[in-house]
Amino acid sequence: MDEPTSALDVSVQAEVLNLLADLRAEHKLTYLMVSHNLAVVAHMCDATAVMQNGEIVEVLTVEDVRAMNPAHPYTKHLIESSFGYKPDAAQSA
């Protein structure tokens, strides 16, 4: 699935994610999900692979992502950027 909930409002996004989770449990499915939304990833996934330029640079558990415990600098940057705009960072750039 490539960004299965992008451009959806929060309530519809929740419905889609719940449906996918129910289908996964009922039919013993495995999903491969591509997403920039780390909240969606944390909700749906057991493991996370971070890619840079088409190559996997790090594989983490969702617990490692939640604990902000990456080993690779690109993964650290990705996690930090998921928190949104930081005025202090923009001023120092």
C-alpha positions in Angstrom: 0.0 0.0 0.0 1.4 3.4 -1.0 0.2 6.1 1.4 -3.2 4.5 1.9 -4.6 7.3 4.1 -3.0 10.4 2.5 -5.4 13.3 1.8 -8.1 11.8 4.1 -9.5 13.6 7.1 -8.8 12.1 10.5 -12.1 10.3 10.9 -12.0 8.7 7.5 -8.3 7.8 8.1 -9.3 6.0 11.3 -12.0 4.1 9.5 -9.7 2.9 6.8 -7.0 1.9 9.3 -9.5 0.0 11.4 -10.8 -1.8 8.3 -7.3 -2.7 7.2 -6.5 -4.0 10.8 -9.7 -6.1 10.8 -9.0 -7.6 7.4 -5.4 -8.4 8.5 -6.6 -10.2 11.6 -9.5 -12.0 9.8 -7.5 -13.2 6.8 -4.0 -13.4 8.3 -2.7 -10.8 5.9 0.7 -9.1 5.7 0.9 -5.6 4.4 3.8 -3.7 3.0 3.0 -0.1 3.6 4.8 3.0 2.3 4.0 6.1 4.4 5.6 9.3 5.6 3.0 9.4 8.4 4.8 7.9 11.4 1.6 7.8 13.5 0.0 5.6 10.8 3.1 3.4 10.7 3.1 3.1 14.5 -0.5 2.1 14.5 -0.4 -0.4 11.7 3.1 -1.9 11.7 5.3 -4.2 13.8 8.5 -3.3 12.0 9.7 -0.3 10.1 12.3 -0.1 7.3 13.6 3.4 6.5 14.7 4.0 3.0 16.9 6.6 1.5 17.5 6.9 -2.3 15.8 3.6 -2.8 17.9 1.6 -0.3 17.0 0.4 3.2 19.2 2.2 5.6 17.7 0.9 8.9 15.1 -1.5 10.2 13.5 -0.6 13.5 10.7 -1.9 15.7 7.8 0.4 16.2 9.0 0.7 19.8 12.3 2.0 18.7 10.6 4.6 16.5 8.3 5.7 19.4 11.4 5.9 21.7 13.2 7.9 19.1 16.0 5.5 19.2 17.4 5.3 15.6 21.0 4.4 14.8 21.2 5.9 11.3 21.4 9.8 10.9 18.8 9.8 8.1 16.3 7.9 10.3 17.0 10.4 13.1 16.3 13.3 10.7 13.1 11.6 9.4 11.8 11.1 12.9 12.6 14.7 14.0 11.1 16.1 10.9 7.8 14.3 11.6 7.3 16.7 14.5 6.7 19.6 12.1 8.0 23.1 11.8 10.4 24.3 14.5 11.0 28.1 14.4 14.4 27.7 16.1 15.7 25.4 13.4 14.5 27.8 10.7 16.4 30.7 12.3 19.6 28.8 12.5 19.5 27.6 8.9 
